[in-house]
Amino acid sequence: MATRAKEYTEASIRVLKGLEPVRQRPGMYTRTDSPLHIVQEVIDNAADEALAGHASRILITMLADGGIAVEDDGRGIPVGLHPEEGVPTVEIVFTRLHSGGKFDKQAGGAYSFSGGLHGVGVSVTNALSTRLRVTVWRADDRGNGVHTLTFAGGEVIEPLHSRPAEKGERRSGTRVEVWPDPKYFDSQALPQAELERLLRSKAVLLPGVEVTLKREQGGAPRVWKYEEGLRGYLTESLAAAGGEPEHQPVVPLFEGEQYSAAGHDTFAEGEGAQWVVAWSEAGSLVRESYVNLIPTPAGGTHESGLREGLFAAVKAFVEMHALLPKGVKLMPEDVFARASFVLSAKVLDPQFQGQIKERLNSRDALRLVAGYAKGQFELWLNQHVDWGKRIAELVIRQAQARQRSAQKVEKRKSSGVAVLPGKLTDCESTDLQRNEVFLVEGDSAGGSAKMGRDKGFQAILPLRGKVLNTWETDRDRLFANNEIHDIAVAVGVDPHGPDEQPDLTGLRYGKICILSDADIDGAHIQVLLLTLFLKHFPKLIDAGHVYVARPPLFRVDVPAQGKRPLRKLYCLDEGELRHAEDKLRKDGLKEGSWTLSRFKGLGEMTAEQLWDTTLNPETRRLLQVALGAIDAAGTAAQFTMLMGKGESAARKVWLEEHGNEVEADV
């Protein structure tokens, strides 16, 4: 006998408050393999004080009982009552998500440049710790003295206690002692090599600041203090990576830095980057990047900007000196293939991917770093022509090796190739790891995509009207439809079933991207194309070749504000739009000062907008299509109900049961 389901009432809706969301889903806010990231949040705050010029020492102590203490000689976290919340400000910092001193980027703000902008920071550290104790020394009239506050499990257990500073006691600074809760982490131990690397990088990026790691149980402390900066760091790292002659740089290191002056047309005052680059013929590469002292191990737009800037400079140098052999074409990866670098960018309002900030997503950072690196590298190459020619030789050898590899692949698939569709605008590359084709809704959007694409590796195939629903179409009737015929020929793979093993050696693109409008009609075209691939090209999905591009539905034009110039924000949907407008309000913009536009379709976008938001691999949103946990039979049954011509009754029942879960776009 079936048991009766629990009632679904108003009381069924639960609201998570305070830090409870962090404890419920810690993996959404931090890495859970070890507590290193929650400790790093505290270290980053101390480093931000040094970056702002208010601290000269950072001390990390491994406590005997398993805790970690981070101490700096900065200004000390404010301890007075918050003007809006009415509780001690230091308490808000450690108990409220999306709070902190780094949101105010206008003149007079506490931090002009900082890594923390997602606003979770040390509040996540507090939420995932059994205990956390804060000690603040203040030396001004807003809390002169010593102040302590203790938490357990994210909750205050010892309220803020203040006392006068004793004679000889330090004047200002902050000490945070953390005891991570082992139930949230796979391992309680901090990875020592990773911690030491993090601390050393802070010292490198903060010349003159002393960073110390010591253990309460004894042993010699580790002290890092660099005056040489990035050059010394990269030289030391390359020496550690390999000492063979071919592993050494082929020319002296290229280093430079540049920051925007006041009144710059595009970037805020102080935005820019510092870098050092070395090229070697063999051996391990050293590649590290930072944004406002935050390590970005997954790279991002600042690294892409360095790559683009170096490529543009080398290309110009090679063309000026006529060094390029006939038939060889340089690509950015040829210049970057044997390059080691350390890059430190300063971005006023960095946007990271995910809460752990491993990758920078800020679109402006690409143009920022590319422009400055290109100008300085061009000057450096032409001041040192012999060095420039040695780099050019290395880059040309990389290009020739890449082209030889591509030619070998082409020979295997050259026979029996069908005539390509006339409306296909093909790309120049034959490298499956790089090239991609966009199946674009409509000729108008196809025109914008053709103008906005990178013709080196991006092909465009415009589709006219809605594609045929092929769920119940026999394979031998597929090519009667012109659009499906063109897709199959352009992709280079014949239709097949889920149990067959098709010949994929004819595949012409590593990524097959569905690009349609961000509205309901566009979603319908996505479904029809996904149905085609699932039913008649399933092995392309299994191999990870099918993607869905996500163009934005809204554009927000934000006026200039303080140091921030005029800018454009793109939002995928209503949810992102609400989040963006909430952030603008928090940044101090008046309601209605920004202008909102909704794209009716891809054809309304200019080529530049389409490239910036949807085509550029560094700034776009691209979702890979994959089958979930449901088995093949279950997937087939579900699609038969949804797409079958004779399944209207079953669809009606399904819609009546699940229709309330759909958000209508009207």
ABEGO torsion letter per residue (X at the ends): XBBBBBBBBAAABBBBBEAAAAAABAAAABBAABAAAAAAAAAAAAAAAAAAGABABBBBBBBAAGBBBBBBABAEBBABBBAAAGBBAAAAAAABBGBEAAABABBGBABABBABAAGAEAAAAAAABABBBBBBBBABAAGBEBBBBBBBGGBBABBBBBBBBBBGBBABEBBBBBBBBAAABABABBBAAAAAAAAAAAAAABBGBBBBBBBAAEEBBBBBBBAAEAAAAAAAAAAAAEABAAABBABBBBBBBBBBBBGBAABBBGBEBBBBBBBBABEBBBBBBBBGGBBBAAEEAAAAAAAAAAAAAAAAAAAAAGABBBGBBBBAAAAAAABBBBBBBBBABBBBBEAAGABBABAAAAAAAAAAAAAAAAAAAAABAAAAAAAAAAAAAAAAAAAAAAAAAAAAAABGBBBBBAABBBBABABAAABBBBBBBEAAAAAAAAAABBAAABBBBBBBEBBBBAAABBAAAAAABAAAAAAAAAAGBBBBBAABBBBAAABABABBBBBBBABAAAAAAAAAAAAAAAAAAAAAAAAGABBBBBBBABBBBBBBBEABBBBBBBBABAAAAAAAAAAAAAAGBBBGABBBBBBABAAABBAAAAAAAAABAAABBBBBBBBBABBAAAAAAAAAAAABAAAAAAAAAAAAAAAAABBBBX
